[in-house]
Amino acid sequence: MRAMELAEKHVVITGAAGGLGPAVVETMLAAGAICHLPVRDGADRLPRHARILAVEGVDLADEGAVTSFYARCPPLWASIHVAGGYNAAMLGDTRLADLRGQLDLNLVTAFLCCREAVRNMRAKAAGGRLVNVSARTAAEPAGGSVAYITSKAAVSALVRALADELAAERILINGILPATLDTPANRAAMPDIDPAGWTKPADVAALIAWLVSPAQTVVSGALLPVGWT
C-alpha cells in the first residue's frame, strides 16, 4: 500500500493487542488511517499515536457492546477483524463449553463486527472494506483442535455469504487464512519447533492492507492463504 493511501479514512481494527494486531495497526498507520481500536481491557498497552483512538471495555462477543461501539464510530472505510482465540484438544477432550467458547471468540466476534460495520457503511452509501481473519487449518483441517477449526471454518463461510449479499453496495469482504504466525506467544507455546518457516505478521498485515486499499475494487469473497506451515 502506498504511503498515506488511507489518509483521513477511519478503520476499525479488533484484536489490536494480540499476536497479529500490532502489525496490522502499524501498517494502517503507515497508510494514513485513523485507527479505532476496541479493547476489553489493557488499552494502556497499546501504542500511543495521534491517529489511534482506543475504546476500553468493549467485549466483542457482547452484542450490545459491539453495537454501541460501532454506533459511536464516524463513517468507516474499513473494519478488520483480527480478534480471536485458540483451543487445542482432541474430540474426546473437547467439552461443549469449549466449542461454544471458540464460536464466541472467533465466529460471534466476526459476525457482530461485520454486521455493525456494514450498518455504519450503509449510512454513507460509499462502499467500504471488511477483512476477517480465519485460519489456514479451516481450509485444510486436521485433528487436534476440532473446536477451533470448526469456528474458523464458520468465519470463512461468513466471508463467502457476505460477499454475495454486499456486492451491490460496493462493500468488499475477504478472508485471510494465515498459517502458524511467528509471534512471541507461539514461540513460547512451541519452544521445540523451528519458527523459521512460520508466517511473519508483517506479511499478513501487508496483504490486509492491499485488500482494504481504495485501489482494490474487484476482489471480494476470497479466502487467501498466507504461509505454509
N, C-alpha and C positions, 0 to 999 in steps of 0.2 A: 504494500500500500504506500502511495506517495505521502510524503510529509504534509500534514495539515489537511488531508483529503476529507476528514470529518470535522473540520473546523466549525464550531458553533452547533454541531449536531449532538443531540442528547442520546446517550446509550446506557442502558441498564446492564450490569454485569453481576450475576449471582455467583456465590462461591468465591468471592474475591480474595479471601484469606486462605484458600485451600492450596493444593499442590499445583494446579494449573492456573488458578485465578490470577495470581500476581503477574504472570507473563501476559495474560490477556489484558489486564489493566494497563500494563506498561505499553503494550502495542497500541491500544486505543488512545492513550495519552499522546503517544508519538504522532498519531494521525490527527490530533487536534480535538478529539472528542471531549465532551463534558460527561464524566462518568458518574452514574448514580449507583451506589453500592448498598444493597440491603443486607444487613448482617444481624444475626440473632444476638450476638454479644461480641465483645472484643474489638470494637471499632477503633480503639486506640492503637491496635497493632497494624492497622492499615497505613500505607504511606501517606504523607501529608503533601497535598498538591492543591493549587487553586482550582483545578478542574475536577477534583474528587469530592463528591457530595455523598457522604456515608450516612445511612439511617440505621440506627441501632434498634434492637428489639423486634426485628421482623422475622417471624417463624414462617419460612417459605412453604411449609406443609399446612399452614393455617389459612383457610380461605379468606377470612375477614382481614387478616394482617396483610395478605398479598393484595387484596382488592384495595385496601386503604393506601398501601404504598404506591401502587401504580396510579391511583386517582390523584395523588399529590404530585406526580411527575409532570413536567412540562411535556409538550408534544415530542414524542420519541421518534428517532430514526431507527434504532435497533435495540433488540433485547437479546442478550447472550446468556444462556442458562448452563452454567458450569457446576452449580451446586449438586452434590450427590454423596453417596456413601457406598462402602463395600462390605459385604459379609461373605466369608468363605466357610462353607460347611457342606458336607455330603448330604444327600437327600434324607437319610435316616436320622441325621442330627439336626435337620432344619425344622424348627418349630413354625407353626402358623404365624406366631408373633414375629418371627424373623422375616418371613415373606412379606407380611404387612408392613414391617419396618422398612424393608427395601423398596417396596412400592411407594411408600410415603416419601422417602429420601430422594428417589430417582424419578419416578413417574409423576406423582402428585405435584411435586415442586415444578417440574417442567410444564405440566398441564396448566396449572394455575397461572404461572408466569406467561405462558403463551396466550392464554385467554385474556388476561388483563392487559398485556402489551397490545394485542390486537384491538381491544376496545379503545385504548389510548390512540393508536394509529388511525383508526377509523374516524376519529373526531376531526382530524385534519385532512383526511382523504388524500394523502400524498404518498401513499405506499410506505414501505419500511422493510426491515430485515429481521429475521429471527434465526437463531442458531441454538440447537440443542446438542449437548454433549452426551452421546451414547457410549458404546464401547466396542472394541474390535471383537470381543467374545460374543456380543449379541448377534453378529453375523456368522461367526464360526464357533458355535457353542461347544463347550467341553464340560466334563463333570467337575464337581468340587465346589461350585458356587452357584447352585441352581436358583436361589432366590435373587441373587444379584443379576444373573444373566436374564432371567425372566423379566425383571423390572426394566433392564436396559433395552431388551427387545421391544418392550411396550413403548419405550421412548422413541425408538426407531419407527415403529408403526405410527406413532403420533405425528412424526415429521411427514410421512407419506400422505396421511389423511389430510393434514392441514395444508399441504402444498396444493392439493386439488381444490380444497374449499376456498383458499385465499387467492387463487391465481388471478381472478378478475379484478382484485383490489390492488394489485402490484405490491403485495406483501409476500416476499420470498422467504421460504423457510428451508433450512438444510440441517443435516446432522453430521457430526464429526464422530468417528469411531477410532479413538486412539488405542494403540497397543499399550503395553506397560510403560508408564511415564517415569522418567528419571527425576524423581522427587526425593527430598530427604526422608519422607515417611516411607516410601517404598524401599529405599536403601536400608533403612532401619529394620523394616519388616522382613527383608530378604537378604541378609548380610552375606550369604554363601553364593549368591548369584552375581555373575559379572554384569554390571549395568551398561557395558559398552554398547550393546545393541538396543537399549531402551530408547524410547521416544523423548526428544527434548521438548519441554513445554513451549519454548520459543517457536519451534516449528509448528506446533498445533496452533499457537496464537497467530502466526503468520497466515495460516490457511483461514482461520476465522476472520481475520482482517480482510482478506480478499472477498470472502462471502458477504460481508456487510458493506463492502465498498459501493458507493453510488454508481460506480462504473460497471459493476456486476449486475446485469439486468436480465440474464437468461437462465440461470441455474436455480432450480427450486425442486425440492423433493429428493435431493441427492443425499446419499449416505456415504460419506467419504472416509475410507480407512486411512489412518496415518500410522506408520511404523510397522514393524514386522514381528516383534516378539511379545 
